[in-house]
Amino acid sequence: MSQNPYSLPQLIARRIRQDVQSMHAYAIQDSVGMVKLDAMENPFRLPEALQQALGQRLGAAALNRYPDGRVNDLRAALAAYAGMPAGCDIMLGNGSDELINLLAMACDVPADAVTGARPVVLAPLPGFVMYAMSAQLQGLDFVGVPLTADFALDTQAMVAAIRQHQPALVYLAYPNNPTANLWDAQAMAAVVQAAAESGSLVVIDEAYQPFSSRTYLDCMAQDPAGHAHVLLMRTLSKFGLAGVRLGYMIGHADLIAQVDKVRPPYNISVLNYECALFALEHADVFAAQAADIRNQRERLQQAFSALPGVHSWPSDANMVLLRIDGAPQRAAEVFDGLKARHILVKNVSKMHPLLANCLRITVGSATENDQLLAALKEVL
């Protein structure tokens, strides 16, 4: 048997990018036996009758064939569901994460021949971690612009950063994760306009749209020419299909056509698109679930406001950001106390200085929220 001249550590050091070696993989908490309130999932499963109907439908799918033109039926159904404006088109991703990666890939133009500057991805912070991660993996620079102390867009800082860095992509999560708030309309307009003047693309990430009081799609429909540089991204994960992994992006047809060129063929599986089509055919069921979650969100916020030593912020998503008063480690202590009582939330206190002593809590079912509140009162 021939000898390999390189040990495995040497091979990794030689062939795996240095920045990748220094990265941490995306961590998923072990949730076995826990009330799972850490990942902004819809807590409701399909009703039994729909489970059986979907099972029969998936059982009849042609799994021996590559995905066919039926995926275009899903594109049309999603366009109708979202109310896609005229002149726009839609592309699908294996979750929004794939769309974010494809955007970075499509915008990875060569570094400036004179300055050596690489394309920039710009977003407010704290925000969704995949914006920065996708930029890093694709070799783009990432610029984060801090929010204000109350988690509003710092309009002046955002506009200045856009003018300085001339980013390829500007991400605006609407509502934001993990702060759960919607940006002010005037602030949004100013940032979108600054991006237009700098020749930047803007991606409005509406992952939590089922729970939101507004959608930026209305602005795009009212002024198509002024939003030709804007892409709107959504996911069916928060709709109720987190396990299906399906995201979609709407924008001017010419712009979508360019980004779509880097999409892998057959990126949406037969099972994925049949599940999504089935869900859209029963959209009323998921709309009722979203209404229940919005009601439970208000209940939680009222309960949090009555608890001593905590502060919560208004939410337009299916999560609530909670700050725990006290010593710097207090949020970690409360997180551990909840976990010991089989309640799993997300400790975001180390994600960004603005999130010091903060926990992000997913809105669950009424029963799950009962358990959360009882455990939280014990821990506090």
N, C-alpha and C positions, 0 to 999 in steps of 0.2 A: 504494500500500500504506500503510495507516494506521500511525502511529508509536505505539509503546508508551511511555507516559510514565515507566514504571519500568524501571530496569535489573534484570537478574536478581538481583544481590546485594541491591538495594533490595526487590525482591519477596520474597526469602527472609526478609530482616529484618522485613518487614511482616507476613508471613502464616505463617511457621513459628515455633512456640513457642520462646521464648528458651532454655528448659532443653534442648529437643531440639537446638538449634543447638550447644550447648556439650557435648553428649554425644559419646561415641565409639561407633561401630558395633561390634557383636560381631565380633571378629577371628577368622578361620579361617586357620590356617597352610597355606602351600603344601606339599603332600605328594607332589608328583610325583617319582618315583624314590626315595622314602624308605621305610624301615621305619616304618610309622605307629603310634606308641605314645603319642599325645597326646590322644585323644578318647574313651577308654573304650569302644571299639567291640569287638564280638565279631570275632576275627580270621578266623573260619571262614565260608566260603561254603557254600551248599547243595550237597549231593552232586549229581553230574551227573544222575542219574535223577530227582531231585526238581526240579532246574532245568527239565528238559524237561516234567515233569508240570505244574509251575506255569505255564510258558510257554503250554501248551495251554489251561490254565484261564483265564488272563488274556486270551488271544486270543479266547476265546468270550464274554467279558464284554460286556454291553450298554453300550458307552461312549457311545452316542447318547442314553442316558437318564440322568436324575438318579439318584443312589443311592436304592434302594428299601428295602422292609422287610427285606431281607437283612441290613442293618446291625444289626437286632435279633437276628438269629442270632448275630452276633459278640458282642453284649452278653451274650447268654445263655452263649455258649461261654467268654467271659472270666470271667463270674461263677462258672461251674462250675470253671474252671481255678484261680481264686484261692481258692475255698472261701468265697464271699461269705456272711456271716452272715444269718440271718433278720431281716426288717424293714429290710434295706438295699436300695439300688438302685445302679445303675452308670451313669456317663455317659462318653462318649468324647471325646477331643480330638485335634487334629492335632499329636501329640506332647504331652508334659507341659507344654511351654512355653505352648501355647494354653490349657490348663486353668489354669495360673498366672495368665495374663492375664484369663481369664474370672472367676476368683475375685476379682481386684482390681476388676474392673468391677462385679460383683454387690455388693461390699461398699463401694462408693464412695458412702456416704450423705453428705448435705450437712454442711458444717462446722458446728460448734456455734455457735448464734446468739449466745451470750454471750461465749464465750472465743475463738471463731474457730478452734478446734482442728479439724484434719482427721483422718479415720480413719488409723489406724496399722497398718503391717505390721511384725511383729517376728520376728527370727530370730537364731540364734547366728552369730557370725563367727569365723573364715572359714567361708563357706558358698557355696551355689550363687548365682551372680550374678543370676539371673533373678528372685529374690524382690525384691531392691531395685529392679531395672530396671522390673519390672512395676508396682511401687508408684509410682515416679517418673512413668512414662508415664501412669498413671491419675490422678495428682494426689493420691496418698496419701503420708503421711510414712512413712519407713522408720527403724526403730530396730534397730541391731545390738548384740548383747550378746557381748562377747569370751568365747571359750572359755578354759579354764585353759591353763597352759603345756604340758600333755601332751594337749591337745585334748579334754578331757572337758567335759561341760556344767557350767557354773558355776551350780549349782542355785539358790543364794541370790541371785545377781545376776539370773538369769532370772525368778524369782518376784517379786523386787522390781520389775523392769522391767515385768512384766505388771500388777502392782498399780498402778504409777505411771501407765502410759500407756494402760491399758485397750484393748489393741489389737483391731482387727477380726479380724486373722489372725495366728496364730503358726505359723511353719514349723519343722518338725523333720525334717531329712533323716536317714534311718535305713536304711543307714549314710550318713555325711556325705560330701560332696564339697567340698574335695579331700582331706580327712584320712583317709577310708576306714574310719573306726571307727564302731562301734555305741555309742550312749549307754547308760549304766548304767540298769537297769530302774527302780530307785528314783528316780533323777533324772527319768526320763521321766514316772513317775507323779506326781511333785510338780509338774512343769510343766503337765501336762495338767489336773490338779486346780486349779491356780492360774488357768488359762485359763477353766475352767468357772465358777469363782467370780467372775471378771471379765466374764463374758458374752462371751468371745472364742471364735472358731472355731480349731481346731487342725488343721493339715494335716501328716500324716505322709507324707513323700516317700520311697517305697521304690523308687527308680529302679534300685537295684543288688540287688534282692531275689534274683535267681537265684544270687548268689554269697554270700548272707548266711546266717549260722547261726540267725537268728531273724527273725520277722515280728511286727509290732505288731498284725496282724489277729487273732492269738490273744487278745490283751488285749481287743480290741473284741468278739469273740465271747463271751468269758467274762463281760463286764459291759456289755451293750448300753445300759442306761440311763445308766451313768456315762460313756459315750462317744458320746452323742447329738450332741455338739458337735464330734466328730472326723471328719475326712475322710482317707481313705487313698488315696494317689496312686501309680500305677506307670506304667511305660512298657515297650513291647516293643523299645525301642532296644537295651537291654543284653541282652535275651533273644536278640537276633540279627537284629533288623529295623530297624537305625538308619536305613536308607534309606527305610523305609516311613512313618515319622513317625506313630506311633499311641501315645497315652497313654490311661489310663483312671483313673477315680476312683470309690471306693466310700464310701458313707456312709448315714446314716439316710435312708429314702426321701423324707421330707418336706423334708429339707435339700437333697438332690440335686435334687429337683423345682424348688426355687427357683433354684439356680445354673444349672440347665439352661435356664432361660428366656432367658439372655443368650447362649447358644450359637448361632452362625450356623446356618441351615439347610444341610443337606448338607455339613457340615464334614469328613466322612470320605468320601473318594472311593471309587468302585467298586473301583479297583485296590488301594487301601489295605486295604479290609475283606476282599477276597478273599485277598490275601497273608496277612493276619493269621489268617483262618480256616484257610487251608492250613497255616500254621505250627503252629497249635494241634492240627490233625489229626496232625501229626508231632512232637508235643511231646517224644517220646522222643529224637529226633535232637538237639534243642536242649538237652535235659537232659544228654545225653552231652557235648556241647560245653562246657556250664557246668562239669561235673565235671572235664573236662580243664583248663579255665582255673583252677579252684580248685587243682588239683594243681600247675600251673605257677606259681601265685601263691606257694605254699609253697616251691617250688624257688627262686624269685627271692629271697624273704625270707631263706632260708638262705644264698644266695650273697652278698646284700648284707651280712649280718651278718659275713661273713668278709673283707669289704673294709675296708682301713684308711681312715680319714678320712670315712666316711659313717655315717649312722644312719637306720634305717627303723622305722616304726611298724606294729603289727599291723593287718591289713586284713580287712574283711568284704565287700570289693567286688572289682572286677576292675582295681584300680589299687593302687599302693603309693606312699606319700609318703616321699621320701628327702631327708634334710638333708645338705648337703655342708659339711664342716668347713673353716674357713679364713677368708680375708678376705671382706668383704661382697659382692664381685663374683664370688666363687668359683663359685656356682651358675650364673651367666651364662656363665662360662668353660667349665664342664663341658657346659652346654647347647650352646654353640657347637661344642665339640669333638665332641660326639655328632652334631650336625647335619652337620659336615664329613665325618663317616663314614657319612652317610646314615641316621642314626637320629633320628627326630623324637619328642621328648617335650614336656612342658609345663613351662615355667619359671613357677612360681607365687610366686616369692620377693617380688614386689612387690604381690601381691594384698592382703596384710595383714601387719602387723608380726610376728605369730606365725609366719608362713611364711618368715621370713628365711632365705635360702640353701636353699630347698626346691625340689625338682623332683617333679612328679607323673608317674609312669610307668605306662602301661597294660600290663596283663598280655597278652602276645601268645601266638602259637603257640610250640611248642618251638624251631623254627628261628629265629623272630624273636627269642626270648629268648636263644638262643645268640649271635646277632649283637649284641644289646644288651650282654650281659655282656662279650663280647670287646672291644667298642668302649669300654665304661666302664672296663675295666681299663687300656686304652691311655691314655685321657684322664687318669685319676687318677694 
